[in-house]
Amino acid sequence: GRLEAVTQQMGYHPQYLDSFLKTQHYLMHMDGPLPFDCRHYIAIMAAARHQCRYLVNLHVLQFLRAGGDPQWLRGLEFIPPKLRNLNEINKILAHRPWLITKEHIEKLLKISEWSWSLAELVHAVVLLAHCHALASFVFGCGCEQDEGLGGRGSLKPLSLGNQCFCEATAGNSCSQELLRINRKRSLDSCMELDSLRERMQRIHVETEGRDEMRLLQQDREEGEEQGEELSVQGGTEHCSDPSAGLSPLADTEGEVTGATNLACYMQDPDFGYQDFARRDEDQTQVFRVQDYSWEDHGFSLVNRLYSDIGHLLDEKFRMVDGLQSSAMAKRQGCEPSVFKRGIWNYIHCMFGIRYDDYDYAEVNQLLERMLKVYIKTVTCYPEKTNSEMFDRFWKQFKHSEKVHVNLLILEARMQAELLYALQAITQYMI
């Protein structure tokens, strides 16, 4: 049941689940520029940036199943230089995507024998953004905490009949079975919240409470002094253990044991999110959607270099935008489309992406501070999500509504990373 957690949460919104499964399947298992074992290793690298054991363990199993070299699981020092060179943009996209430049792209495409092709790089970039954003969803919905204390322990090998969101496609028996399971599940949000709170309490870190209060205080001060300023100051430190740990390797019984830590898959583990908008810094680097958008620029580029993925991503973006949220919006006193756009634009704002036709003062009116802090935590440093935050920010929401907000976080974050990466590729090509 380890791999059911994500699909069970998404199953509250079946149409989105089908769209997600199609994209996941295409990225990992269909024809594409990258070898199958490399796809899963890139996913491991991406998930490790947020210390997401759930996804790392999942892709370790899939990596081995795809015929990957077990030695690679000992860490970045044991993988081919071409793959290791991807580490820099993995780090930047995960935490400060606005820093990516055409020089980063050029370096990957022009390293003699270890050079990437444009098609390979686009596939890798989509994989990185996909897994970074999915890590936010995993932490935001408590899937990581379902794995037990720190996600440690042994993983049972998957049989071909198991439900695996890596391998499912829309309309197949996996998806239908998940829908059947979700119809039987209790929708009592209070009971489910209690269950989640109990599991998440096991990994609660005392110092994160102080981080939370600092975020709230900064938000209050900036809201009073600047009105439209949406930045919520947050800590950028990471909780990763800098020492190299044991890597997940198959034992004699066919099981895979989880890594004691994920540092072996990372370089520069202290590199983390920093607020894009600062009052004492030049704002000329703001990314304006009017100049480069998914609809007018990103979609056509990614679809040309990695056939059909643009259509799948576009369907997923549109699907999350079309999800019903009337009850959720009513609680906030606004129309569903207004509430969803407020969340989406707030997330993009944290990554320096602005819409000229949007009044950002609306965000402070639509989203209460506690909700904003939660959204920022799950978006920018999901590994810091804890039980107190989950409880305090969501009291007025049903469980399906919490999942809906986390889906908005997933898709808005993924699109933000793609916009920066694809713009840098475009600038390189020009």
C-alpha positions as CSV (number, residue, x, y, z in Angstrom):
1,G,0.0,0.0,0.0
2,R,3.0,2.4,0.1
3,L,2.4,3.6,-3.5
4,E,-1.3,4.2,-3.1
5,A,-1.0,7.3,-0.9
6,V,-0.7,9.8,-3.7
7,T,-3.3,8.3,-6.0
8,Q,-5.8,7.9,-3.1
9,Q,-5.4,11.6,-2.3
10,M,-5.8,12.7,-5.9
11,G,-8.7,10.3,-6.2
12,Y,-10.9,12.9,-4.5
13,H,-10.7,14.5,-7.9
14,P,-11.0,11.6,-10.4
15,Q,-10.7,13.7,-13.6
16,Y,-7.5,15.2,-12.5
17,L,-6.2,11.9,-11.3
18,D,-6.6,10.4,-14.8
19,S,-4.8,13.4,-16.4
20,F,-2.0,13.1,-13.8
21,L,-1.6,9.3,-14.4
22,K,-1.4,9.8,-18.2
23,T,1.4,12.4,-17.8
24,Q,3.3,10.3,-15.2
25,H,3.1,7.2,-17.4
26,Y,4.3,9.1,-20.5
27,L,7.2,10.7,-18.7
28,M,8.5,7.5,-17.1
29,H,7.4,4.6,-19.4
30,M,6.7,5.8,-23.0
31,D,9.1,6.6,-25.8
32,G,11.2,9.6,-25.2
33,P,14.7,11.0,-25.5
34,L,16.0,9.6,-22.2
35,P,16.8,6.0,-21.2
36,F,14.3,4.6,-18.7
37,D,16.9,4.1,-15.9
38,C,18.1,7.7,-16.3
39,R,14.5,9.0,-16.0
40,H,14.1,7.3,-12.6
41,Y,17.5,8.5,-11.4
42,I,16.7,12.1,-12.4
43,A,13.5,11.6,-10.3
44,I,15.6,10.5,-7.4
45,M,17.8,13.5,-7.7
46,A,14.8,15.8,-7.8
47,A,13.0,14.3,-4.9
48,A,16.2,14.3,-2.7
49,R,16.4,18.1,-2.9
50,H,13.3,18.2,-0.7
51,Q,14.3,15.1,1.3
52,C,11.2,13.3,0.0
53,R,11.8,9.6,0.9
54,Y,8.4,8.6,-0.4
55,L,9.4,9.5,-4.0
56,V,13.1,8.6,-3.7
57,N,12.1,5.0,-2.5
58,L,9.5,4.7,-5.2
59,H,12.0,5.6,-8.0
60,V,14.8,3.5,-6.5
61,L,12.5,0.5,-7.0
62,Q,11.6,1.6,-10.5
63,F,15.2,2.3,-11.3
64,L,16.3,-1.2,-10.4
65,R,13.3,-2.7,-12.3
66,A,14.4,-0.7,-15.4
67,G,17.8,-2.4,-15.3
68,G,19.6,0.5,-13.6
69,D,23.1,-0.1,-12.2
70,P,22.8,-0.6,-8.4
71,Q,26.2,1.2,-8.0
72,W,24.5,4.5,-9.0
73,L,22.4,4.3,-5.8
74,R,25.5,4.9,-3.8
75,G,25.4,8.5,-4.8
76,L,26.3,11.2,-7.3
77,E,30.0,10.2,-7.3
78,F,29.0,6.9,-8.9
79,I,27.0,8.1,-11.8
80,P,28.1,9.1,-15.3
81,P,29.4,12.7,-15.6
82,K,26.6,13.6,-18.0
83,L,24.0,12.8,-15.5
84,R,25.9,14.4,-12.6
85,N,26.2,17.6,-14.6
86,L,22.4,18.0,-14.3
87,N,22.8,18.6,-10.5
88,E,23.2,22.4,-10.9
89,I,19.9,23.1,-12.7
90,N,18.2,20.5,-10.4
91,K,19.3,22.6,-7.4
92,I,18.3,25.9,-9.0
93,L,14.9,24.8,-10.3
94,A,14.0,23.2,-7.0
95,H,14.7,26.3,-4.9
96,R,15.4,29.5,-6.9
97,P,14.3,28.9,-10.5
98,W,14.7,32.6,-11.4
99,L,18.5,32.1,-11.3
100,I,18.6,29.8,-14.3
101,T,20.2,31.4,-17.3
102,K,21.0,30.5,-20.9
103,E,24.6,29.9,-19.7
104,H,23.4,27.0,-17.6
105,I,21.7,25.6,-20.7
106,E,24.8,26.2,-22.9
107,K,27.1,24.5,-20.5
108,L,25.0,21.3,-20.5
109,L,24.7,21.3,-24.3
110,K,28.4,21.9,-25.1
111,I,30.4,19.7,-22.7
112,S,32.2,17.6,-25.4
113,E,31.5,13.9,-24.9
114,W,29.1,14.5,-22.0
115,S,26.9,16.9,-23.8
116,W,23.1,16.8,-23.7
117,S,20.8,17.1,-26.8
118,L,18.1,19.7,-26.7
119,A,15.4,17.0,-26.7
120,E,17.1,15.1,-23.8
121,L,17.4,18.3,-21.8
122,V,13.8,19.2,-22.2
123,H,12.8,15.7,-21.1
124,A,15.1,16.1,-18.0
125,V,13.7,19.6,-17.2
126,V,10.1,18.4,-17.3
127,L,11.0,15.4,-15.1
128,L,12.8,17.7,-12.5
129,A,9.9,20.2,-12.4
130,H,7.4,17.3,-12.2
131,C,9.1,15.6,-9.2
132,H,9.8,18.9,-7.3
133,A,6.2,19.8,-7.5
134,L,5.0,16.3,-6.7
135,A,7.2,16.4,-3.6
136,S,5.2,19.5,-2.5
137,F,2.0,17.5,-2.9
138,V,3.4,14.5,-1.0
139,F,4.3,16.6,2.0
140,G,1.3,18.8,1.8
141,C,-1.2,15.9,1.9
142,G,0.8,13.9,4.5
143,C,1.9,11.1,2.1
144,E,5.4,11.3,3.4
145,Q,4.3,10.9,7.0
146,D,2.4,7.8,6.0
147,E,5.7,6.1,5.5
148,G,6.4,6.1,9.3
149,L,9.1,7.9,11.2
150,G,11.3,9.6,8.7
151,G,10.3,7.2,6.0
152,R,12.9,4.6,7.2
153,G,12.4,0.9,7.1
154,S,12.2,-1.7,4.4
155,L,10.2,-1.5,1.2
156,K,8.4,-4.5,-0.1
157,P,9.1,-5.2,-3.8
158,L,6.2,-4.4,-6.1
159,S,4.4,-7.1,-8.0
160,L,3.0,-6.3,-11.5
161,G,-0.5,-6.3,-10.1
162,N,0.2,-3.7,-7.4
163,Q,-1.3,-0.2,-7.9
164,C,1.6,2.0,-8.9
165,F,0.9,5.6,-10.0
166,C,4.1,5.4,-12.1
167,E,2.6,2.8,-14.4
168,A,-1.1,3.5,-14.4
169,T,-2.8,5.1,-17.3
170,A,-6.3,6.7,-17.6
171,G,-9.2,4.3,-17.8
172,N,-7.3,1.2,-16.8
173,S,-8.1,-1.2,-13.9
174,C,-5.7,0.7,-11.6
175,S,-7.5,4.0,-12.0
176,Q,-11.0,2.3,-11.7
177,E,-10.0,0.4,-8.6
178,L,-8.7,3.6,-7.0
179,L,-12.0,5.3,-7.7
180,R,-13.8,2.3,-6.1
181,I,-11.6,2.6,-3.0
182,N,-12.2,6.3,-2.7
183,R,-16.0,5.9,-2.9
184,K,-15.8,3.7,0.1
185,R,-13.5,6.0,2.1
186,S,-14.9,8.2,4.8
187,L,-15.2,11.8,3.9
188,D,-15.4,12.9,7.5
189,S,-12.7,15.6,7.4
190,C,-12.4,15.8,11.1
191,M,-11.6,12.1,11.5
192,E,-9.1,12.2,8.6
193,L,-7.5,15.2,10.0
194,D,-7.1,13.6,13.4
195,S,-5.5,10.6,11.7
196,L,-3.1,12.8,9.7
197,R,-2.2,14.8,12.7
198,E,-1.4,11.7,14.7
199,R,1.0,10.4,11.9
200,M,2.6,13.8,11.3
201,Q,3.2,14.4,15.0
202,R,5.9,11.8,14.9
203,I,8.2,14.0,12.8
204,H,7.3,17.3,14.3
205,V,10.4,19.5,14.8
206,E,10.2,21.9,17.7
207,T,12.1,24.7,16.0
208,E,9.7,24.8,13.1
209,G,7.2,26.4,15.3
210,R,9.5,29.4,15.6
211,D,9.9,29.5,11.8
212,E,6.1,29.5,11.5
213,M,5.8,32.5,13.8
214,R,8.6,34.4,12.0
215,L,6.8,33.8,8.7
216,L,3.6,35.2,10.2
217,Q,5.3,38.2,11.7
218,Q,7.0,39.1,8.4
219,D,3.8,38.7,6.5
220,R,2.0,41.0,9.0
221,E,4.7,43.7,8.8
222,E,4.9,43.6,5.0
223,G,1.1,43.6,4.6
224,E,0.8,46.7,6.7
225,E,3.7,48.6,5.2
226,Q,3.4,47.7,1.6
227,G,-0.1,46.5,0.9
228,E,0.6,44.7,-2.3
229,E,3.8,43.0,-1.1
230,L,3.1,39.3,-0.9
231,S,6.5,38.0,0.3
232,V,6.5,36.0,3.5
233,Q,10.0,35.9,4.9
234,G,11.0,32.3,5.6
235,G,14.0,30.4,6.7
236,T,16.1,28.9,4.0
237,E,18.0,26.3,6.0
238,H,17.5,22.7,5.2
239,C,17.3,19.8,7.6
240,S,19.4,17.4,5.6
241,D,22.2,15.4,7.2
242,P,25.4,16.4,5.4
243,S,27.1,13.1,6.0
244,A,26.8,10.5,3.3
245,G,24.5,7.6,4.3
246,L,23.7,4.1,3.2
247,S,22.1,4.0,-0.2
248,P,19.1,1.9,-1.0
249,L,20.3,-1.5,-2.3
250,A,18.5,-4.8,-3.0
251,D,19.1,-7.4,-0.4
252,T,19.1,-11.2,-0.8
253,E,15.4,-11.4,-0.3
254,G,14.6,-8.9,-3.0
255,E,13.7,-6.1,-0.6
256,V,15.1,-2.6,-0.9
257,T,16.1,-0.8,2.3
258,G,15.6,2.9,2.6
259,A,18.6,5.2,2.8
260,T,19.5,6.5,6.2
261,N,19.7,9.9,4.6
262,L,19.5,11.4,1.1
263,A,22.7,13.5,1.1
264,C,24.4,11.1,-1.3
265,Y,22.0,12.3,-4.0
266,M,22.7,16.0,-3.4
267,Q,25.5,18.5,-3.7
268,D,25.3,21.8,-1.7
269,P,22.4,20.6,0.6
270,D,22.3,24.0,2.3
271,F,21.2,25.7,-0.9
272,G,17.4,26.5,-0.4
273,Y,14.7,28.9,-1.2
274,Q,15.1,32.6,-0.6
275,D,12.5,35.2,-1.0
276,F,12.5,36.6,-4.5
277,A,11.1,40.0,-3.6
278,R,13.1,42.1,-1.2
279,R,12.4,45.8,-0.5
280,D,16.1,46.8,-0.8
281,E,16.8,45.0,-4.1
282,D,16.2,45.9,-7.8
283,Q,13.0,44.5,-9.2
284,T,14.1,44.5,-12.8
285,Q,14.4,40.8,-12.9
286,V,10.7,40.2,-12.4
287,F,9.4,37.6,-14.8
288,R,6.4,39.0,-16.6
289,V,3.9,36.5,-18.1
290,Q,3.0,39.0,-20.8
291,D,6.5,38.6,-22.2
292,Y,6.8,34.8,-21.9
293,S,3.8,32.6,-21.1
294,W,3.1,28.9,-21.1
295,E,0.2,29.3,-23.6
296,D,2.1,31.4,-26.1
297,H,5.7,30.2,-25.8
298,G,6.4,27.3,-23.4
299,F,3.8,24.9,-24.8
300,S,5.0,25.1,-28.4
301,L,8.7,24.8,-27.4
302,V,8.3,21.8,-25.1
303,N,6.0,20.0,-27.6
304,R,8.4,20.5,-30.5
305,L,11.4,19.1,-28.6
306,Y,9.6,16.3,-26.7
307,S,6.6,15.2,-28.7
308,D,3.1,15.3,-27.1
309,I,4.3,16.1,-23.6
310,G,3.1,19.7,-24.1
311,H,-0.5,18.5,-24.7
312,L,-0.4,16.3,-21.6
313,L,1.0,19.1,-19.4
314,D,-1.5,21.6,-20.9
315,E,-4.4,19.2,-20.2
316,K,-3.2,18.9,-16.6
317,F,-2.9,22.7,-16.1
318,R,-6.4,23.1,-17.5
319,M,-7.8,20.2,-15.5
320,V,-6.8,21.7,-12.1
321,D,-8.1,25.1,-13.1
322,G,-11.5,23.5,-14.0
323,L,-11.9,21.6,-10.7
324,Q,-15.0,22.6,-8.8
325,S,-14.4,24.6,-5.6
326,S,-17.7,26.4,-4.9
327,A,-17.8,25.5,-1.2
328,M,-14.2,26.4,-0.7
329,A,-14.6,29.8,-2.4
330,K,-17.9,30.5,-0.6
331,R,-16.1,30.1,2.8
332,Q,-13.7,32.8,1.6
333,G,-16.5,35.0,0.4
334,C,-15.7,35.0,-3.4
335,E,-16.2,33.3,-6.7
336,P,-14.4,30.0,-7.3
337,S,-12.4,31.3,-10.2
338,V,-11.3,34.4,-8.2
339,F,-10.2,32.2,-5.2
340,K,-8.2,29.8,-7.4
341,R,-6.6,32.6,-9.3
342,G,-5.6,34.2,-6.1
343,I,-3.8,31.0,-4.9
344,W,-2.2,30.5,-8.3
345,N,-0.9,34.0,-8.7
346,Y,0.4,34.1,-5.1
347,I,2.5,31.0,-5.7
348,H,3.8,32.5,-8.9
349,C,4.5,35.7,-7.1
350,M,6.8,33.9,-4.7
351,F,8.9,32.8,-7.6
352,G,9.0,36.3,-9.1
353,I,6.4,35.7,-11.8
354,R,3.9,38.6,-12.2
355,Y,0.7,39.2,-14.1
356,D,0.3,42.8,-15.2
357,D,-3.5,42.5,-15.4
358,Y,-3.9,41.3,-11.7
359,D,-4.4,43.4,-8.6
360,Y,-2.1,41.7,-6.1
361,A,-3.9,43.5,-3.2
362,E,-6.6,40.9,-3.8
363,V,-4.4,38.1,-2.4
364,N,-4.3,39.6,1.1
365,Q,-8.1,40.0,1.0
366,L,-8.8,36.5,-0.3
367,L,-6.2,34.4,1.6
368,E,-5.9,34.7,5.3
369,R,-2.3,34.9,6.7
370,M,-2.3,31.4,8.1
371,L,-3.4,29.9,4.8
372,K,-0.7,32.0,3.0
373,V,2.0,30.7,5.3
374,Y,0.9,27.2,4.7
375,I,0.8,27.6,1.0
376,K,4.3,29.1,1.0
377,T,5.7,26.4,3.2
378,V,4.4,23.6,1.0
379,T,5.5,25.4,-2.1
380,C,9.0,26.6,-1.2
381,Y,10.2,24.2,1.5
382,P,7.7,21.4,1.8
383,E,10.0,19.3,4.0
384,K,9.2,21.8,6.8
385,T,5.5,21.0,6.8
386,N,4.5,19.8,10.2
387,S,1.3,18.7,12.1
388,E,0.6,22.1,13.8
389,M,0.7,23.9,10.5
390,F,-1.5,21.4,8.8
391,D,-4.0,21.5,11.6
392,R,-4.1,25.3,12.1
393,F,-4.3,26.3,8.4
394,W,-7.1,24.0,7.3
395,K,-9.8,24.0,10.0
396,Q,-12.5,25.3,7.7
397,F,-11.7,23.0,4.8
398,K,-13.0,19.6,3.9
399,H,-10.4,17.0,3.1
400,S,-11.2,17.1,-0.6
401,E,-10.8,20.9,-0.5
402,K,-7.3,20.5,1.1
403,V,-6.3,18.2,-1.7
404,H,-7.7,20.7,-4.2
405,V,-5.5,23.5,-2.8
406,N,-2.5,21.1,-2.8
407,L,-3.2,20.3,-6.5
408,L,-3.1,24.0,-7.2
409,I,0.2,24.2,-5.5
410,L,1.6,21.3,-7.5
411,E,0.6,22.6,-10.9
412,A,1.4,26.3,-10.2
413,R,4.8,25.4,-8.9
414,M,5.5,23.1,-11.9
415,Q,4.5,25.7,-14.4
416,A,6.7,28.3,-12.7
417,E,9.8,26.1,-12.9
418,L,9.0,25.2,-16.6
419,L,8.6,28.9,-17.5
420,Y,12.0,29.8,-16.2
421,A,13.7,26.7,-17.7
422,L,12.0,27.0,-21.1
423,Q,12.7,30.7,-21.3
424,A,16.4,30.0,-20.7
425,I,16.4,27.4,-23.5
426,T,14.6,29.8,-25.8
427,Q,17.2,32.5,-25.1
428,Y,20.0,29.9,-25.8
429,M,18.4,28.9,-29.1
430,I,18.0,32.5,-30.2
